[in-house]
Amino acid sequence: MHRFLASCLLASSLIVASALTAKADVFDDIFAAPTAAEKRAAKAQWASRSQAVRGWRLENRMDDDAFRMDIVSHQLDGNRHYAAVRFPENYNSSKTYPLLVLNHGGWEGVDADWAFGTVDGCLADHFVVVPSFRGEPLYAPDRLYQSTGEKSLINKDVDDVMALVSGVLANYDGVQADGMAAWGFSRGGGVSLALAVRDQRFDRVVDVFGPTNMLTNSEMADTMREMFSDGEPRGPYFDFPAQWVQAHLEGRLSLSGVRQRLLFSSPLHFADDLPARIQLHHGARDTVVPVEDSRRLHDQLEQRSDMVINDYFEYRFGNHGDLRGMERRAEAFLCQDR
């Protein structure tokens, strides 16, 4: 992705230079704060989308001691989407269990066995769902399952997860229909937050260094100017939205279109729609996702009077990787009142 983007940026340098000459504030226009009308339009589009369960399939079943894991798939937007579903320990279909979605970071897919990393404490008594995202593989013990479709940045990932969760509810007995939780890392942290903005079945989120603000992050406009000047990639936080900016500068995407895509990927701007239980984790030395994203979301949530839990843990020596004590804090948060 980096090599392809670099070549595209260099090829676009003359176009960008012309755009900057004609309109010096083009990047400021792209990354301006969203209007109330833009946010209403985003919510209206989300509401118009269908996440109906179609083409549900049980691909495989695996049993490991007291746990069962299914590999399942469903269809949405003409794509087939794969996921792992780990059952509660000693599952009894006559009982009711909460559901936890684990949303992965990166762009190279996810290992289904990640579902077995949450078998301690109350999380052993959860259904745990591990989705791949569209265009990515799910690595299962038996084989690789390739989800189809064009890769997204949070926006369409949320559609896939919403439909997946509905499929789990429709096809398995004992899944609690509300009070769901999402726990995500990096890109998956942004997916988890945006999921809870759009899906009222979720009542809590753990976000670990996830992107929350692709639209008005203080570094975004200046970094884009630099990228389109020197043609050098800056990492996925900037590189993925740079594709939309490039399409706009080349006349292939309107200003409203690029801003809409950025807003769809910015749960910060819908903080009032998040559930009342949020826990954020970020390393102060993170060079992948700016720590500003978590700080600003926490500050925005602090303005709400209805928050039950608004925890923010910033790790002084933490980067975009292991954060000491994070898992212990996250599991305690997820198990509270369960």
C-alpha positions as CSV (number, residue, x, y, z in Angstrom):
1,M,0.0,0.0,0.0
2,H,2.8,2.4,0.9
3,R,4.6,1.8,-2.5
4,F,1.4,2.3,-4.5
5,L,0.5,5.4,-2.6
6,A,3.9,7.0,-3.0
7,S,3.8,6.5,-6.8
8,C,0.3,8.0,-6.9
9,L,1.4,11.0,-4.7
10,L,4.3,11.7,-7.0
11,A,2.2,11.4,-10.1
12,S,-0.3,13.9,-8.6
13,S,2.3,16.5,-7.6
14,L,1.6,18.8,-10.6
15,I,-2.2,18.5,-10.1
16,V,-1.8,19.4,-6.4
17,A,0.6,22.2,-7.1
18,S,-2.0,23.7,-9.6
19,A,-4.8,23.2,-7.0
20,L,-2.7,25.0,-4.3
21,T,-1.9,27.9,-6.7
22,A,-5.6,28.3,-7.6
23,K,-6.8,27.9,-4.0
24,A,-4.3,28.1,-1.3
25,D,-6.7,26.8,1.4
26,V,-7.8,23.6,-0.3
27,F,-6.6,21.4,2.6
28,D,-8.2,23.7,5.1
29,D,-11.5,23.3,3.3
30,I,-11.2,19.6,3.3
31,F,-10.3,19.3,7.0
32,A,-12.7,22.0,8.4
33,A,-14.9,21.2,11.3
34,P,-18.1,19.4,10.3
35,T,-21.3,21.3,10.2
36,A,-24.5,20.2,11.9
37,A,-26.0,19.5,8.5
38,E,-23.1,17.2,7.6
39,K,-23.5,15.2,10.7
40,R,-27.3,14.9,10.2
41,A,-26.6,13.7,6.6
42,A,-24.1,11.1,7.9
43,K,-26.7,9.8,10.4
44,A,-29.3,9.7,7.7
45,Q,-27.1,7.7,5.4
46,W,-26.2,5.2,8.1
47,A,-29.9,4.8,8.9
48,S,-30.7,4.1,5.3
49,R,-28.3,1.2,5.0
50,S,-29.4,-2.4,5.4
51,Q,-27.5,-4.8,7.7
52,A,-30.0,-7.6,7.1
53,V,-28.6,-11.1,7.6
54,R,-28.2,-12.8,4.2
55,G,-26.4,-16.0,3.1
56,W,-25.5,-17.1,6.6
57,R,-23.3,-20.2,6.6
58,L,-21.6,-22.3,9.3
59,E,-18.2,-22.9,7.7
60,N,-16.6,-25.1,10.4
61,R,-16.9,-26.0,14.1
62,M,-14.0,-26.6,16.4
63,D,-14.0,-27.7,20.0
64,D,-11.3,-27.0,22.5
65,D,-11.8,-28.3,26.1
66,A,-14.9,-26.6,27.4
67,F,-15.1,-24.1,24.5
68,R,-16.5,-24.3,21.1
69,M,-15.6,-22.0,18.2
70,D,-17.5,-21.7,14.9
71,I,-16.2,-20.1,11.7
72,V,-19.2,-18.4,10.1
73,S,-19.9,-16.2,7.1
74,H,-22.6,-13.9,5.8
75,Q,-23.2,-11.6,2.8
76,L,-23.5,-7.9,2.7
77,D,-23.1,-5.5,-0.2
78,G,-22.4,-8.4,-2.5
79,N,-19.4,-9.5,-0.4
80,R,-18.9,-12.6,1.8
81,H,-17.7,-11.7,5.2
82,Y,-16.0,-14.3,7.6
83,A,-15.7,-14.3,11.4
84,A,-15.0,-16.6,14.3
85,V,-17.6,-17.1,17.1
86,R,-16.3,-18.4,20.4
87,F,-19.0,-19.8,22.7
88,P,-19.1,-19.3,26.4
89,E,-17.4,-21.9,28.6
90,N,-19.6,-25.0,29.1
91,Y,-22.3,-23.4,26.9
92,N,-25.9,-24.1,27.8
93,S,-28.4,-23.0,25.3
94,S,-31.1,-22.4,28.0
95,K,-29.0,-19.7,29.6
96,T,-28.3,-16.1,28.4
97,Y,-24.8,-14.8,27.8
98,P,-23.4,-11.3,26.9
99,L,-21.6,-10.7,23.6
100,L,-18.2,-9.2,23.1
101,V,-16.8,-8.1,19.7
102,L,-13.0,-8.0,19.3
103,N,-12.0,-5.7,16.5
104,H,-8.4,-6.1,15.2
105,G,-5.9,-3.5,14.1
106,G,-3.9,-3.3,10.9
107,W,-4.8,-4.3,7.4
108,E,-3.6,-7.9,7.0
109,G,-6.6,-9.8,8.6
110,V,-7.0,-11.5,11.9
111,D,-6.3,-14.9,13.6
112,A,-9.5,-16.6,14.7
113,D,-7.7,-18.0,17.7
114,W,-7.7,-14.5,19.2
115,A,-11.1,-15.4,20.5
116,F,-9.4,-17.8,22.9
117,G,-7.3,-15.0,24.4
118,T,-10.3,-13.9,26.4
119,V,-11.1,-16.9,28.6
120,D,-10.4,-15.5,32.0
121,G,-12.8,-14.1,34.6
122,C,-16.3,-13.1,33.3
123,L,-15.1,-13.1,29.7
124,A,-15.2,-16.9,29.7
125,D,-19.0,-16.5,30.0
126,H,-19.3,-14.3,26.9
127,F,-19.9,-15.1,23.3
128,V,-16.8,-13.6,21.7
129,V,-17.0,-12.6,18.0
130,V,-13.8,-11.9,16.0
131,P,-14.6,-10.4,12.6
132,S,-12.3,-10.1,9.7
133,F,-12.9,-6.9,7.8
134,R,-13.9,-6.8,4.1
135,G,-11.1,-7.5,1.7
136,E,-9.1,-9.3,4.5
137,P,-8.4,-12.9,5.5
138,L,-9.5,-14.7,8.6
139,Y,-6.8,-17.2,9.6
140,A,-8.5,-20.2,11.2
141,P,-6.9,-23.4,12.4
142,D,-8.2,-25.4,9.5
143,R,-7.6,-22.9,6.6
144,L,-7.7,-19.3,5.5
145,Y,-11.1,-17.7,4.8
146,Q,-10.9,-14.6,2.6
147,S,-13.5,-11.9,3.1
148,T,-14.3,-10.2,-0.2
149,G,-14.9,-6.5,-1.1
150,E,-12.8,-3.3,-1.1
151,K,-11.0,-2.5,2.1
152,S,-12.6,0.2,4.2
153,L,-11.6,2.6,7.0
154,I,-14.1,2.1,9.8
155,N,-17.1,3.1,7.8
156,K,-18.0,-0.2,5.9
157,D,-16.3,-2.3,8.6
158,V,-19.1,-1.2,10.9
159,D,-21.7,-2.3,8.5
160,D,-20.2,-5.7,8.3
161,V,-19.9,-6.1,12.1
162,M,-23.5,-4.9,12.6
163,A,-24.8,-7.5,10.2
164,L,-22.6,-10.2,11.7
165,V,-23.9,-9.5,15.2
166,S,-27.4,-9.7,13.9
167,G,-26.5,-13.1,12.4
168,V,-25.2,-14.4,15.6
169,L,-28.4,-13.3,17.4
170,A,-30.5,-15.0,14.8
171,N,-28.6,-18.3,14.6
172,Y,-27.5,-19.0,18.2
173,D,-29.6,-19.5,21.3
174,G,-28.7,-17.7,24.5
175,V,-27.1,-14.5,23.1
176,Q,-28.1,-11.5,25.0
177,A,-29.8,-9.0,22.6
178,D,-28.5,-5.9,24.4
179,G,-25.7,-4.8,26.7
180,M,-23.1,-5.9,24.1
181,A,-19.4,-4.8,24.3
182,A,-16.8,-3.9,21.8
183,W,-13.0,-4.0,22.4
184,G,-10.8,-2.8,19.6
185,F,-7.2,-2.0,18.8
186,S,-5.9,0.7,16.5
187,R,-8.1,0.7,13.4
188,G,-10.4,-1.8,15.4
189,G,-10.6,0.8,18.2
190,G,-12.1,3.3,15.7
191,V,-14.4,0.5,14.4
192,S,-15.5,-0.3,18.0
193,L,-16.4,3.4,18.8
194,A,-18.2,3.9,15.5
195,L,-20.1,0.7,16.0
196,A,-21.3,1.8,19.4
197,V,-22.3,5.2,17.9
198,R,-24.5,3.5,15.3
199,D,-25.7,0.4,17.1
200,Q,-27.7,0.9,20.4
201,R,-27.2,-2.8,21.3
202,F,-23.7,-1.9,22.6
203,D,-23.5,-0.4,26.0
204,R,-19.7,-0.2,26.5
205,V,-16.5,0.1,24.5
206,V,-12.8,-0.4,25.1
207,D,-10.7,1.6,22.6
208,V,-6.9,0.9,22.5
209,F,-5.1,3.7,20.6
210,G,-7.8,3.8,17.9
211,P,-8.3,6.6,15.4
212,T,-11.2,8.8,16.4
213,N,-10.8,11.9,14.3
214,M,-9.7,11.7,10.6
215,L,-11.4,15.0,9.8
216,T,-10.1,17.7,12.3
217,N,-7.0,16.2,13.9
218,S,-4.6,19.1,14.3
219,E,-1.9,17.3,12.3
220,M,-4.0,16.2,9.4
221,A,-4.1,19.2,7.1
222,D,-0.4,20.1,7.5
223,T,0.6,16.4,7.0
224,M,-1.4,16.2,3.8
225,R,0.2,19.3,2.5
226,E,3.6,17.7,3.2
227,M,2.6,14.4,1.7
228,F,1.4,15.9,-1.6
229,S,4.5,18.0,-1.7
230,D,7.2,15.4,-1.2
231,G,5.3,12.3,-2.3
232,E,6.3,10.3,0.8
233,P,3.8,8.1,2.7
234,R,3.3,8.8,6.4
235,G,1.7,5.5,7.7
236,P,-1.9,4.3,7.4
237,Y,-3.4,6.9,9.7
238,F,-2.6,9.5,7.0
239,D,-2.1,7.3,3.9
240,F,-5.6,5.8,3.7
241,P,-7.5,9.1,3.8
242,A,-4.8,10.5,1.4
243,Q,-6.4,8.4,-1.3
244,W,-9.7,10.3,-0.9
245,V,-7.9,13.6,-0.8
246,Q,-6.0,12.7,-4.0
247,A,-9.3,11.7,-5.7
248,H,-10.7,15.1,-4.8
249,L,-7.7,17.0,-6.1
250,E,-7.8,15.1,-9.3
251,G,-11.5,15.9,-9.7
252,R,-12.8,12.4,-9.2
253,L,-14.5,13.1,-5.8
254,S,-16.3,16.2,-4.7
255,L,-15.4,18.2,-1.7
256,S,-18.6,17.0,0.1
257,G,-17.7,13.4,-0.9
258,V,-14.2,13.5,0.6
259,R,-15.4,15.2,3.8
260,Q,-18.2,12.7,4.1
261,R,-15.8,9.8,4.0
262,L,-13.5,11.5,6.6
263,L,-16.5,12.2,8.8
264,F,-17.8,8.6,8.6
265,S,-14.4,7.5,10.0
266,S,-14.4,10.1,12.9
267,P,-16.4,8.9,15.9
268,L,-15.2,11.9,17.9
269,H,-17.7,14.0,16.1
270,F,-20.5,11.8,17.3
271,A,-19.4,11.6,20.9
272,D,-22.8,12.4,22.2
273,D,-24.1,9.2,20.6
274,L,-21.6,6.9,22.3
275,P,-22.8,4.8,25.2
276,A,-22.3,5.9,28.8
277,R,-19.4,3.5,29.4
278,I,-16.2,4.2,27.6
279,Q,-12.6,3.2,28.4
280,L,-9.7,4.6,26.3
281,H,-6.0,3.6,26.3
282,H,-3.2,5.3,24.5
283,G,0.6,5.5,24.6
284,A,2.1,8.9,25.0
285,R,4.8,8.0,22.6
286,D,2.5,6.5,19.9
287,T,3.9,7.4,16.4
288,V,1.1,5.7,14.5
289,V,-2.1,7.1,15.8
290,P,-1.7,10.6,17.4
291,V,-2.4,10.5,21.2
292,E,-4.5,13.7,20.6
293,D,-7.3,11.5,19.2
294,S,-7.9,9.8,22.6
295,R,-7.3,13.0,24.6
296,R,-9.9,14.9,22.6
297,L,-12.5,12.2,22.8
298,H,-12.1,11.9,26.5
299,D,-12.4,15.6,26.9
300,Q,-15.5,15.6,24.8
301,L,-17.1,12.8,26.8
302,E,-16.3,14.7,30.0
303,Q,-18.8,17.4,28.9
304,R,-21.6,14.9,29.1
305,S,-23.6,14.6,32.3
306,D,-24.8,11.1,31.7
307,M,-21.5,9.2,31.5
308,V,-21.3,6.3,33.9
309,I,-17.7,5.5,33.2
310,N,-15.3,7.7,31.2
311,D,-11.9,6.2,31.8
312,Y,-8.8,7.4,30.0
313,F,-5.4,5.7,30.6
314,E,-2.4,7.4,29.0
315,Y,0.8,5.4,29.2
316,R,3.9,7.6,29.7
317,F,6.3,5.2,28.0
318,G,3.7,3.5,25.8
319,N,3.8,3.4,22.0
320,H,1.6,1.7,19.4
321,G,2.0,-1.7,21.0
322,D,2.0,-3.3,24.5
323,L,0.6,-1.0,27.2
324,R,1.4,-2.3,30.6
325,G,-1.7,-3.1,32.6
326,M,-4.1,-2.4,29.8
327,E,-5.6,-5.9,29.6
328,R,-6.2,-6.1,33.3
329,R,-8.0,-2.7,33.3
330,A,-10.0,-3.5,30.2
331,E,-11.2,-6.9,31.5
332,A,-12.3,-5.3,34.8
333,F,-14.2,-2.7,32.9
334,L,-15.9,-5.2,30.6
335,C,-16.9,-7.4,33.5
336,Q,-18.3,-4.6,35.6
337,D,-22.1,-5.2,36.4
338,R,-22.0,-8.5,34.4
